[in-house]
Amino acid sequence: MNFNKKLSIYLADLTHTHIALATGTFPLGLAYVASAIKKVFHKDVELNLFKYPEELSEKINDQYPDIFMFSNYMWSQNLNLLFAKKIKELSPATLIVCGGPNMSKDKLEREKFLKDHPYIDFILLQEGEIAACHLIKSYEGLGRNLNKLKEADVLSAITLLPDNLVKEWPLAPRLGVK
């Protein structure tokens, strides 16, 4: 796929750093997602992976991404949501996407989450590699139009529509499962 303009994607698995480093682990889940995106879209995307909030804050002071994706864990959810909200306020055209193990398996809980955080455009379920690539391909194919994307078919995704209804698509096939 050859994009008109290189797509800027920020991926964040943030940790708290105020008193001490809350989690010193490498953001492996998002690194897998980034690797899949790079494999599918090659040089058409510019990826930036963030672990430390200070680095993300500095970067968004210089440039807003086309897409902001973050991995949602119970220990970093509020920090991630803070950045997602800030980016959406400063750049309403930025596509905000989250996923990860802290996303509930319960449909009503996911709906409540989206309604409580309307600046999040999509939740991706299960492994993010296939879902993220499908979402990006659809987004680009629709001219980077967020409203059209919310009406399109996006595997393993959930979104909040303008009429406050939640739309959920079927799950993508699981990796390594036939």
C-alpha positions in Angstrom: 0.0 0.0 0.0 1.4 3.4 -0.9 0.1 6.2 1.2 -0.1 9.8 -0.1 1.7 11.0 3.0 3.6 8.9 5.5 1.3 8.0 8.4 2.6 9.0 11.8 1.7 6.4 14.5 2.5 6.8 18.2 2.3 3.6 20.3 2.4 3.9 24.1 2.7 1.5 27.0 3.4 4.1 29.6 4.7 3.7 33.1 4.6 6.0 36.1 8.0 7.6 36.8 7.2 10.2 39.6 8.7 8.5 42.6 10.2 5.4 41.0 9.7 3.4 37.8 6.4 1.6 38.2 7.1 -1.1 35.6 10.5 -1.7 34.1 9.3 -4.1 31.6 9.8 -3.7 27.9 6.5 -2.9 26.1 6.5 -6.3 24.3 2.8 -6.4 23.4 2.9 -3.1 21.6 6.3 -3.9 20.1 4.6 -6.9 18.4 1.9 -4.6 17.1 4.5 -2.1 15.9 6.4 -5.0 14.2 3.3 -6.2 12.4 2.4 -2.6 11.2 6.0 -2.1 9.9 5.9 -5.5 8.1 2.6 -4.7 6.4 3.1 -0.9 5.6 6.9 -0.7 5.3 8.1 2.8 4.7 4.5 4.2 4.5 4.4 4.6 8.3 6.5 6.4 10.9 6.3 4.6 14.2 7.3 5.9 17.6 7.0 3.6 20.7 6.8 5.3 24.1 7.4 3.9 27.6 8.0 7.1 29.5 5.4 9.8 29.7 8.0 12.6 29.7 9.2 11.5 26.2 5.6 11.3 24.9 4.8 14.7 26.3 7.8 16.3 24.7 7.0 14.6 21.3 3.4 15.8 21.3 4.6 19.3 22.0 6.3 19.2 18.6 4.0 17.1 16.5 0.6 15.3 16.8 0.4 11.8 15.4 -2.2 10.7 12.8 -2.9 7.7 15.1 -2.3 7.3 18.8 -2.5 3.7 20.1 -2.0 2.6 23.6 -2.0 -0.6 25.5 -4.3 -0.6 28.5 -3.1 -2.2 31.8 -4.7 -1.6 35.2 -1.5 0.1 36.5 -1.3 2.5 33.6 -4.8 3.1 32.4 -5.3 6.5 34.0 -1.9 7.7 32.6 -2.8 6.4 29.1 -6.2 8.0 29.3 -4.8 11.3 30.3 -2.6 11.4 27.2 -5.3 10.1 24.9 -7.6 12.9 26.1 -4.9 15.6 25.8 -4.0 14.5 22.2 -7.7 14.4 21.1 -8.3 17.9 22.6 -5.2 19.3 20.8 -5.7 17.3 17.6 -9.3 16.2 17.1 -8.4 14.5 13.8 -6.0 12.1 15.5 -7.4 8.5 15.6 -7.2 7.3 19.2 -7.1 3.5 19.7 -6.7 1.3 22.7 -6.5 -2.3 23.5 -4.7 -4.6 26.0 -5.5 -6.9 28.9 -7.4 -4.3 30.9 -10.2 -4.1 28.4 -13.1 -6.0 29.8 -14.5 -9.1 28.1 -18.0 -8.0 29.1 -19.8 -6.1 26.3 -21.6 -3.8 28.7 -18.4 -2.8 30.5 -16.7 -2.0 27.1 -19.7 0.2 26.2 -19.5 2.0 29.5 -15.8 2.5 29.0 -16.3 4.1 25.6 -19.2 6.3 26.9 -17.0 7.4 29.9 -14.1 8.2 27.5 -15.6 9.6 24.3 -12.2 10.8 23.1 -11.3 7.1 22.4 -12.3 6.3 18.8 -11.8 2.5 18.9 -11.1 -0.4 21.2 -9.2 -3.3 19.7 -9.8 -6.8 21.2 -7.6 -9.8 21.5 -4.2 -9.7 19.8 -3.7 -6.3 18.3 -1.4 -7.2 15.4 -4.2 -8.2 12.9 -6.7 -5.7 14.2 -4.3 -2.8 14.1 -3.2 -3.5 10.5 -6.8 -3.9 9.4 -7.8 -0.6 11.1 -4.9 1.3 9.5 -5.6 -0.1 6.1 -9.3 0.8 6.4 -8.5 4.3 7.7 -6.1 5.0 4.8 -8.5 3.5 2.3 -11.2 5.9 3.5 -9.1 8.9 3.1 -8.2 9.1 6.8 -11.8 10.0 7.5 -12.7 9.1 11.0 -16.4 9.3 10.6 -16.3 7.0 7.5 -14.1 4.6 9.5 -16.7 4.3 12.3 -19.2 3.2 9.7 -16.9 0.7 7.9 -16.2 -2.9 8.9 -13.2 -3.0 11.3 -12.4 -6.5 12.6 -12.0 -7.0 16.3 -13.0 -3.4 17.0 -15.6 -1.5 19.0 -16.5 2.2 18.5 -18.9 4.8 19.9 -21.1 6.2 17.1 -22.3 9.9 17.1 -25.8 8.8 18.3 -24.2 7.3 21.5 -24.7 3.8 20.2 -21.8 1.3 20.4 -20.9 -0.6 17.3 -18.9 -3.9 17.7 -17.5 -6.0 14.8 -16.6 -9.7 14.7 -13.3 -10.8 16.0 -10.4 -11.3 13.6 -8.9 -14.8 13.5 -6.5 -15.4 16.4 -2.8 -15.6 15.5 -1.5 -19.1 15.2 -5.0 -20.7 15.4 -6.5 -22.4 12.4 
